[in-house]
């Protein structure tokens, strides 16, 4: 079963794609002074730049703390506010890496860990096809 998208780099090496799903307490930075928040943002910008220079970044964005959880019960749609207990997904990085171990190493370099002891990053390989049906998920690659 193919679990990860293989991407051909210009130098001929193949890599897989992973999602780094960043989670933290909703209010983890509320008590930070403005200088610390700016330092954190600059550290994130540096981290993103390093991933870009290594041709490892596909996309990265923080998530706004608003939104809904959508469910369907029978024919009825329901919208509920996001639950922030104990934490919430605060952002993501879509990266390329040669292996899960390499993706984990990239995640360990994320400044979220340096600035917040409540940070967690879920490292997940992307699935690119459904073996049962032969469906290939669309990609930019």
Helices and strands as residue ranges (DSSP letters): E 7-8, E 14-24, H 34-53, E 57-62, E 68-73, E 76-81, E 88-97, H 100-108, H 111-115, E 120-125, E 129-130, E 135-136
